[in-house]
Amino acid sequence: MTITKRNYLLHTALLTALTGILGGWAYFSINPHHYFGGYPLIPFFFFVFGAFMINMTESCRQRMPGRMLQIYLLIRVLRMLVSMIVMLIYCVVVQEEARAFLLTFIANYLIYLIYDSWFFFTFEAGRKLKKKSNDEKIA
């Protein structure tokens, strides 16, 4: 397991715990009549998808480093489509508290989107800085 993968999974697990525990507590405290039992599954969904995302990114980095951006964007689109399908299925099957579920799911989606963007941006920036530093040492 690479350092990047380990860091990503660790940080994502911490974010999942925070959004699951603190978000659930705040949601239940502020608006208990709209709290739904499936709330803990939302952060878990994003953690599982994050694990899939880092595995695919690491695999691409080793096999096809020139296609990293394309794979990353493809995974982002896939996350959006799977999220939309999950929201649609929940709203059709459960129907009660659909609005609360949608708002909660979208809020979590944005939290994880911001986190993933930050993580991969800092990873790429660090990688470019390291490469530039190595190039300067050689020259």
Buried (B, 14 or more C-beta within 10 A) or exposed (E): EEEBBEEBBEBBEEBBEEBBEEBBEEBEEEEEEBBBEBBBBBBEBBBEBBBBBBEBBBEBBEEEEEEBEEBBEEBBEBBEEEBEEBBEEBBEEEEEBBEBBBEBBEBBBEBBBEBBEEBBEEBEEEEEEEEEEEEEEEE
